[in-house]
């Protein structure tokens, strides 16, 4: 399993597209719209006329949190106000925590007035799925987590309905009576979506309730999620037009992009991150665990600044995939530097720890770099 973050807009789109099939939730007011510097606002008005009839929310969709604390959230606004807000910030370079990057994508959706905020997240582990739920949602959920958040662990193969009555009582304790049915439908529905669509994690902080036909309907306001990208082959229709974006602050090199596309085309795992294009130590390692040990050992010996890459090939890639991965790595490691000179005394570490018959390259003679 390889987890990849997705944009909030895509996560909400996937939820809405599959809710009727898998859950008892309606999610009718879930209307995510992505805008960028290239958005044709006149065309947007024609395609989404509802945006002229309701107040809106706008926020960056860059897979980082604390957006409100950085003046990056606009609430209860008209479409013209959203346009101004986005155009003033799109393309802006910002530092969020310790990461600096460019704001390129914004999510626009209906503004939802509400009185109650709950917290929900679900995470896949090796032998079980963990659900976390709190009667308090919002940006301060992390403070006092152990006191605010209750959790339940569901073994692989079971559902939320299989937990004991005692666990159910503890999980839903304190939920307002008029919201209990909606809360139960939300947690059960999100679990069903999570399992069916190969999510690795989903967090909705908060999810709220809207009144529809004299009944309360749950609705996620903020969402962050990760998918198992190796499951794309069986979820093409369910996920729809989905792209895994670059992590904020990191733009993939052409070589990283090539290996990522190679990885997406196979059930094997092929990973490449260029740490230092002018590095003198490069790893060609079979096995995810081995790749960590090799990189950590180089750093522990005091040569971390010379490490050119982090990556691994595992899961039994075929000869052609291994060839293209190796060729790409060697090309980066041996190409001329910015000054036109070739790197001196480059070291290539070949090895790995294997449990599934992945080939570890065994050169018949010493490998010399130009």
C-alpha positions as CSV (number, residue, x, y, z in Angstrom):
1,X,0.0,0.0,0.0
2,X,1.3,3.5,-0.9
3,X,-0.7,6.3,0.5
4,X,-1.1,9.6,-1.4
5,X,-2.7,12.8,-0.3
6,X,-5.5,14.2,-2.5
7,X,-7.0,17.6,-2.8
8,X,-10.1,18.4,-0.6
9,X,-12.1,19.2,-3.7
10,X,-11.4,15.7,-5.1
11,X,-12.1,14.0,-1.8
12,X,-15.5,15.7,-1.5
13,X,-16.3,15.0,-5.1
14,X,-15.6,11.3,-4.6
15,X,-17.7,11.3,-1.4
16,X,-20.7,12.8,-3.2
17,X,-20.4,10.6,-6.3
18,X,-20.4,7.4,-4.2
19,X,-22.7,8.4,-1.2
20,X,-26.0,7.2,-2.7
21,X,-24.5,3.8,-3.7
22,X,-22.9,3.1,-0.3
23,X,-24.6,5.1,2.4
24,X,-27.8,6.6,3.7
25,X,-26.4,10.1,3.4
26,X,-27.6,12.7,0.8
27,X,-24.7,15.2,0.8
28,X,-26.8,17.4,-1.5
29,X,-25.2,20.6,-0.3
30,X,-21.7,19.2,-1.0
31,X,-20.8,21.2,-4.2
32,X,-17.0,21.6,-4.4
33,X,-15.5,23.7,-7.2
34,X,-11.8,24.1,-8.0
35,X,-10.5,27.4,-9.2
36,X,-7.0,28.4,-10.3
37,X,-5.2,31.3,-12.0
38,X,-6.5,29.9,-15.3
39,X,-10.2,29.9,-14.2
40,X,-12.6,31.7,-16.6
41,X,-14.9,33.3,-14.1
42,X,-17.5,34.3,-16.8
43,X,-17.7,30.6,-17.9
44,X,-17.8,29.5,-14.2
45,X,-20.9,31.7,-13.7
46,X,-22.6,29.9,-16.6
47,X,-21.5,26.4,-15.6
48,X,-22.4,26.8,-11.9
49,X,-25.3,29.3,-11.7
50,X,-26.0,28.3,-8.1
51,X,-22.9,30.2,-7.1
52,X,-24.8,33.4,-7.8
53,X,-27.6,32.5,-5.6
54,X,-25.9,31.5,-2.3
55,X,-23.1,32.7,-0.1
56,X,-19.7,31.0,-0.6
57,X,-16.6,29.8,1.1
58,X,-13.1,30.0,-0.5
59,X,-9.9,28.5,0.8
60,X,-6.6,27.1,-0.7
61,X,-6.7,23.4,-1.7
62,X,-3.0,22.7,-1.2
63,X,-3.2,19.8,1.4
64,X,-2.0,21.8,4.4
65,X,-3.9,22.9,7.5
66,X,-4.2,26.0,9.7
67,X,-5.5,28.0,6.7
68,X,-7.7,30.3,8.8
69,X,-4.6,31.2,10.9
70,X,-2.9,32.4,7.7
71,X,-5.8,34.6,6.5
72,X,-6.5,32.1,3.7
73,X,-10.2,31.4,4.3
74,X,-13.1,33.6,3.1
75,X,-16.5,33.0,4.6
76,X,-20.0,34.0,3.7
77,X,-19.0,35.8,0.5
78,X,-20.5,36.5,-2.9
79,X,-18.9,35.1,-6.0
80,X,-17.4,38.6,-6.9
81,X,-15.8,38.7,-3.4
82,X,-14.5,35.2,-3.9
83,X,-13.0,36.2,-7.3
84,X,-11.2,39.1,-5.7
85,X,-10.0,37.0,-2.7
86,X,-8.6,34.3,-5.0
87,X,-6.9,36.6,-7.5
88,X,-5.2,38.5,-4.6
89,X,-3.7,35.2,-3.3
90,X,-3.3,32.8,-6.2
91,X,0.4,32.5,-7.2
92,X,1.5,33.9,-3.9
93,X,4.5,32.3,-2.3
94,X,3.9,31.6,1.4
95,X,5.6,29.8,4.3
96,X,3.3,27.4,6.1
97,X,5.1,26.0,9.2
98,X,8.5,25.1,7.9
99,X,7.5,24.7,4.2
100,X,7.5,27.4,1.6
101,X,5.5,27.0,-1.6
102,X,3.2,28.7,-4.1
103,X,-0.6,28.8,-3.7
104,X,-2.1,27.5,-6.9
105,X,-5.5,25.9,-6.2
106,X,-8.5,27.1,-4.3
107,X,-11.7,25.3,-3.3
108,X,-15.0,27.2,-3.5
109,X,-18.2,25.8,-2.0
110,X,-21.4,26.8,-0.4
111,X,-21.3,28.6,3.0
112,X,-23.1,26.4,5.5
113,X,-24.4,28.2,8.6
114,X,-24.4,25.7,11.6
115,X,-24.6,25.6,15.4
116,X,-22.9,22.2,16.1
117,X,-19.5,21.0,15.0
118,X,-18.3,17.4,15.5
119,X,-14.9,15.8,14.7
120,X,-14.4,12.6,12.8
121,X,-11.4,10.7,11.3
122,X,-10.7,7.2,10.2
123,X,-7.3,5.6,9.6
124,X,-6.3,2.2,8.2
125,X,-3.7,0.2,10.1
126,X,-2.2,-3.2,9.4
127,X,-4.8,-5.3,11.2
128,X,-7.6,-2.9,11.9
129,X,-9.3,0.4,11.1
130,X,-9.4,3.1,13.8
131,X,-12.3,5.6,14.0
132,X,-11.9,8.8,16.1
133,X,-14.9,10.9,17.0
134,X,-15.4,14.0,19.2
135,X,-18.3,16.2,20.2
136,X,-15.9,19.1,19.7
137,X,-14.6,20.0,16.2
138,X,-12.4,22.9,14.9
139,X,-8.8,24.1,14.9
140,X,-8.3,23.4,18.6
141,X,-9.1,19.7,18.5
142,X,-5.4,18.7,19.0
143,X,-5.2,20.4,22.3
144,X,-6.5,18.0,24.9
145,X,-6.9,15.3,22.3
146,X,-7.0,12.4,24.9
147,X,-9.8,14.1,26.8
148,X,-11.9,15.2,23.9
149,X,-11.7,12.3,21.4
150,X,-13.1,8.8,21.8
151,X,-12.0,6.0,19.5
152,X,-12.9,2.5,18.4
153,X,-10.8,-0.2,16.6
154,X,-12.5,-2.3,14.0
155,X,-10.7,-5.5,12.9
156,X,-10.2,-6.1,9.2
157,X,-13.2,-7.8,7.7
158,X,-15.7,-6.3,10.2
159,X,-17.8,-3.1,10.0
160,X,-18.9,-0.4,12.5
161,X,-22.1,-2.5,13.1
162,X,-20.0,-5.3,14.5
163,X,-18.7,-3.4,17.5
164,X,-20.3,-4.2,20.9
165,X,-23.2,-2.4,22.4
166,X,-20.9,-1.0,25.1
167,X,-18.5,0.4,22.5
168,X,-21.4,2.0,20.6
169,X,-22.7,3.6,23.8
170,X,-19.2,5.0,24.6
171,X,-18.7,6.2,21.1
172,X,-22.0,8.1,20.8
173,X,-22.2,9.2,24.4
174,X,-23.3,12.9,24.7
175,X,-24.5,13.3,21.1
176,X,-27.6,15.5,21.0
177,X,-30.7,13.2,20.8
178,X,-32.0,15.0,17.7
179,X,-28.6,14.5,16.0
180,X,-28.0,10.8,17.0
181,X,-29.4,9.3,13.8
182,X,-27.5,11.7,11.6
183,X,-24.3,11.1,13.5
184,X,-24.7,7.3,13.2
185,X,-25.4,7.5,9.5
186,X,-22.4,9.7,9.0
187,X,-19.9,7.4,10.8
188,X,-21.3,4.3,9.2
189,X,-21.4,5.9,5.8
190,X,-17.9,7.2,6.0
191,X,-16.7,3.8,7.1
192,X,-18.4,2.2,4.0
193,X,-16.9,4.8,1.6
194,X,-13.5,4.4,3.3
195,X,-13.5,0.6,2.8
196,X,-15.0,0.5,-0.7
197,X,-12.8,3.2,-2.3
198,X,-9.5,2.2,-0.8
199,X,-8.9,5.3,1.4
200,X,-6.0,5.1,3.8
201,X,-7.2,8.0,6.0
202,X,-10.0,10.6,6.0
203,X,-10.4,13.5,8.5
204,X,-13.4,15.8,8.5
205,X,-12.8,18.6,11.0
206,X,-15.5,19.5,11.5
207,X,-18.6,17.8,10.1
208,X,-21.9,19.6,10.7
209,X,-25.6,19.2,10.3
210,X,-28.1,20.9,8.0
211,X,-31.9,20.7,8.2
212,X,-33.5,19.1,5.1
213,X,-37.3,18.2,5.1
214,X,-37.5,18.3,8.9
215,X,-34.6,16.0,9.4
216,X,-30.9,16.6,10.1
217,X,-28.4,15.6,7.5
218,X,-24.6,15.4,8.2
219,X,-22.2,17.3,6.0
220,X,-18.3,17.5,6.1
221,X,-17.0,21.1,6.1
222,X,-13.3,20.6,6.0
223,X,-11.8,17.3,4.7
224,X,-8.3,15.9,4.2
225,X,-7.7,12.4,2.9
226,X,-5.2,9.9,1.6
227,X,-5.9,7.1,-1.0
228,X,-4.0,3.9,-1.7
229,X,-2.7,4.8,-5.1
230,X,-1.9,1.2,-5.9
231,X,-5.6,0.6,-6.0
232,X,-6.2,3.0,-8.9
233,X,-6.6,0.1,-11.4
234,X,-9.8,-1.0,-9.7
235,X,-11.2,2.4,-8.8
236,X,-10.9,4.3,-12.1
237,X,-14.6,4.8,-12.4
238,X,-15.2,5.4,-8.7
239,X,-12.5,7.9,-8.3
240,X,-13.2,9.7,-11.6
241,X,-10.8,12.2,-13.0
242,X,-8.3,12.1,-10.2
243,X,-4.7,13.4,-10.2
244,X,-2.3,13.0,-7.2
245,X,-0.8,16.5,-6.8
246,X,2.6,17.4,-5.7
247,X,3.1,18.0,-1.9
248,X,3.0,21.7,-1.1
249,X,6.5,23.2,-1.4
250,X,7.8,20.3,-3.5
251,X,7.6,20.2,-7.3
252,X,8.5,16.9,-8.8
253,X,11.5,16.7,-11.2
254,X,11.0,15.1,-14.6
255,X,12.7,12.0,-13.3
256,X,10.6,11.8,-10.2
257,X,7.5,12.3,-12.3
258,X,8.6,9.5,-14.6
259,X,9.1,7.1,-11.8
260,X,5.8,8.1,-10.2
261,X,4.0,7.3,-13.5
262,X,6.0,4.0,-13.8
263,X,4.9,3.2,-10.2
264,X,1.2,3.9,-11.0
265,X,1.3,1.4,-13.9
266,X,2.3,-1.6,-11.8
267,X,1.4,-3.4,-8.6
268,X,5.1,-3.2,-7.6
269,X,6.5,-0.2,-5.7
270,X,8.9,2.2,-7.5
271,X,9.9,5.3,-5.6
272,X,12.4,8.0,-6.3
273,X,13.0,11.3,-4.4
274,X,15.9,13.5,-5.5
275,X,17.4,15.0,-2.3
276,X,20.5,16.6,-3.9
277,X,21.0,16.6,-7.7
278,X,24.8,17.1,-7.1
279,X,25.1,14.4,-4.4
280,X,27.9,11.9,-4.6
281,X,26.2,9.0,-2.9
282,X,23.2,7.3,-4.6
283,X,21.1,4.4,-3.4
284,X,19.7,1.6,-5.7
285,X,17.9,-0.4,-3.0
286,X,15.3,-3.2,-3.2
287,X,12.8,-3.1,-0.3
288,X,11.0,-0.3,1.5
289,X,12.6,-1.1,4.9
290,X,16.0,-1.5,3.4
291,X,15.8,1.9,1.7
292,X,15.3,3.5,5.1
293,X,18.2,1.6,6.6
294,X,20.6,2.5,3.7
295,X,19.7,6.2,3.8
296,X,19.8,6.4,7.6
297,X,23.2,4.7,7.7
298,X,24.7,7.2,5.2
299,X,23.3,10.0,7.4
300,X,24.5,8.4,10.6
301,X,28.0,8.1,9.2
302,X,28.1,11.9,8.6
303,X,27.5,11.9,4.8
304,X,23.9,13.0,4.7
305,X,24.7,16.1,2.7
306,X,26.2,14.0,0.0
307,X,23.2,11.7,-0.3
308,X,21.7,12.2,-3.7
309,X,18.4,10.3,-3.4
310,X,16.0,8.4,-1.4
311,X,14.0,5.6,-3.1
312,X,13.3,1.9,-3.5
313,X,12.1,-0.7,-5.9
314,X,10.1,-3.6,-4.4
315,X,7.1,-5.8,-4.9
316,X,8.7,-7.8,-7.7
317,X,8.8,-5.3,-10.6
318,X,9.5,-7.0,-13.9
319,X,12.8,-6.7,-15.8
320,X,11.6,-3.8,-18.0
321,X,10.4,-1.8,-15.0
322,X,13.6,-2.4,-13.1
323,X,15.6,-1.4,-16.2
324,X,13.8,1.9,-16.6
325,X,14.0,2.7,-12.9
326,X,17.8,2.0,-12.8
327,X,18.4,3.9,-16.0
328,X,16.6,6.9,-14.6
329,X,18.6,6.8,-11.4
330,X,22.0,6.4,-13.2
331,X,21.1,9.2,-15.5
332,X,20.6,11.7,-12.7
333,X,23.6,10.4,-10.7
334,X,26.1,10.7,-13.6
335,X,24.9,13.8,-15.6
336,X,27.2,16.9,-15.7
337,X,26.9,19.4,-12.9
338,X,25.7,23.0,-13.4
339,X,29.3,24.0,-14.2
340,X,29.5,21.4,-17.0
341,X,31.8,19.1,-15.1
342,X,31.1,15.5,-14.3
343,X,30.8,14.5,-10.6
344,X,33.9,13.1,-9.0
345,X,34.1,9.7,-7.3
346,X,30.3,9.0,-7.3
347,X,29.3,6.1,-5.1
348,X,26.4,3.8,-5.9
349,X,25.1,1.6,-3.1
350,X,23.3,-1.5,-4.5
351,X,21.5,-3.8,-2.1
352,X,18.3,-4.5,-0.3
353,X,16.3,-6.8,1.9
354,X,14.0,-9.1,0.0
355,X,11.0,-11.2,1.0
356,X,9.1,-11.6,-2.3
357,X,11.8,-12.5,-4.9
358,X,12.5,-8.9,-6.1
359,X,15.8,-9.1,-8.0
360,X,18.7,-7.3,-6.3
361,X,21.2,-6.2,-9.0
362,X,24.5,-8.0,-8.7
363,X,27.1,-6.4,-11.0
364,X,29.7,-8.8,-12.3
365,X,32.5,-6.2,-12.0
366,X,33.1,-2.9,-10.3
367,X,30.8,-0.2,-11.6
368,X,32.7,2.9,-12.6
369,X,31.0,6.3,-13.1
370,X,32.2,8.8,-15.6
